[in-house]
Amino acid sequence: MTTAPEPTCNACGCELIWSGATWSTEHYRCPQCGTEKVTRVLRFDPNPRDTVILSILWKDRRPSAPEVEALRSFWPEFQNQSVDELMSRFAVTEEIEIGEMAWLTAEPLVKRAWELGIWASYY
């Protein structure tokens, strides 16, 4: 069996790095120029799960104020904390696990996060 080559950046030609996924998409980022690429995929899970874990990956490996503000706008747990508090809390990690939830709950949250510029996925 052969595997497909990693996609390349349309802007600079560099090989893209996988940065996350949802049920129907794969997300890649160019390490050289930062271009993001989203591809649609068809998945079949022979053992579907009822619950998944939602996670956030910071674009620059550390949270930015706009990312944290966007996260606060759609995740209730963080709405009562300041941007500065959350940036300090998340400063030591490239990715955070938001929590376990029903797949049907996670899917719209991931879509909303991407609309807000946050790299979200679940597994």
C-alpha positions in Angstrom: 0.0 0.0 0.0 1.3 3.5 -0.8 0.5 6.7 1.0 -0.4 10.0 -0.6 2.4 12.6 -0.5 2.0 15.5 1.9 0.4 18.4 0.3 2.5 21.4 -0.8 2.0 25.1 -0.2 0.4 27.0 -3.1 2.2 30.1 -2.0 5.8 29.0 -1.6 5.9 25.3 -2.6 7.1 24.1 0.8 5.7 20.7 2.1 2.8 21.4 4.5 2.7 20.0 8.0 -0.5 18.3 9.3 -2.0 20.5 12.0 -5.4 18.9 12.9 -8.5 17.3 11.7 -12.3 17.2 12.1 -14.5 14.3 11.0 -14.7 15.7 7.5 -11.5 17.7 7.0 -7.7 17.6 7.3 -5.8 20.8 8.2 -2.3 21.6 7.1 0.0 24.6 7.7 3.1 25.8 5.8 6.1 26.0 8.2 7.8 28.5 6.0 5.1 31.1 5.2 2.2 30.1 7.5 -0.3 29.4 4.7 -3.2 27.2 5.9 -4.9 24.6 3.8 -8.0 22.6 4.5 -8.9 19.5 2.5 -12.1 17.5 2.7 -11.9 13.8 3.5 -14.4 11.0 3.7 -14.0 8.9 6.8 -15.6 5.7 7.9 -15.3 4.6 11.5 -16.1 0.9 11.9 -16.5 1.5 15.6 -18.2 4.8 16.0 -17.9 6.5 19.4 -20.5 8.4 21.2 -18.0 10.7 22.8 -14.8 12.5 21.6 -12.3 14.8 23.2 -12.2 18.4 21.8 -8.8 20.0 21.6 -7.3 23.4 20.6 -3.9 23.7 18.9 -2.4 27.2 19.0 -1.3 28.4 15.6 2.1 29.7 16.7 2.6 27.1 19.4 1.6 29.6 22.0 -1.8 31.3 22.5 -2.3 34.8 21.0 -4.7 37.3 22.4 -7.1 37.0 19.5 -7.2 33.2 19.8 -7.9 33.4 23.5 -10.6 36.0 23.0 -12.2 33.9 20.3 -12.0 30.8 22.6 -13.7 32.8 25.4 -16.5 33.8 23.0 -17.8 30.3 22.5 -16.6 28.2 25.4 -18.5 29.0 28.7 -15.8 27.7 31.0 -13.5 30.5 29.9 -15.9 33.4 29.7 -15.4 34.6 33.3 -11.6 34.6 33.0 -9.6 37.5 31.5 -7.6 37.1 28.4 -4.4 37.7 30.4 -5.3 34.9 32.9 -6.0 32.5 30.1 -2.9 33.4 28.2 -0.8 32.7 31.3 -2.7 29.4 31.9 -2.1 28.2 28.4 1.4 29.7 27.8 3.2 26.4 28.5 1.4 24.2 26.1 0.9 24.0 22.3 -2.4 22.3 22.6 -5.2 22.2 25.2 -7.9 19.6 25.7 -11.2 21.3 26.2 -13.0 18.2 27.4 -14.9 15.1 26.5 -18.3 15.5 25.0 -20.8 13.9 22.6 -19.6 13.9 19.0 -22.8 15.7 18.0 -21.8 18.5 20.4 -18.2 18.6 19.4 -18.7 18.9 15.6 -20.5 22.3 15.6 -18.0 23.6 18.2 -15.1 22.7 15.9 -16.8 24.4 13.0 -17.4 27.5 15.1 -13.8 27.5 16.3 -12.4 27.4 12.8 -14.8 30.2 11.8 -13.2 32.3 14.6 -9.6 31.4 13.5 -8.9 28.7 16.1 -7.4 25.4 15.2 -9.8 22.9 16.8 -10.2 19.2 16.4 -11.5 16.2 18.2 -10.4 12.6 18.6 
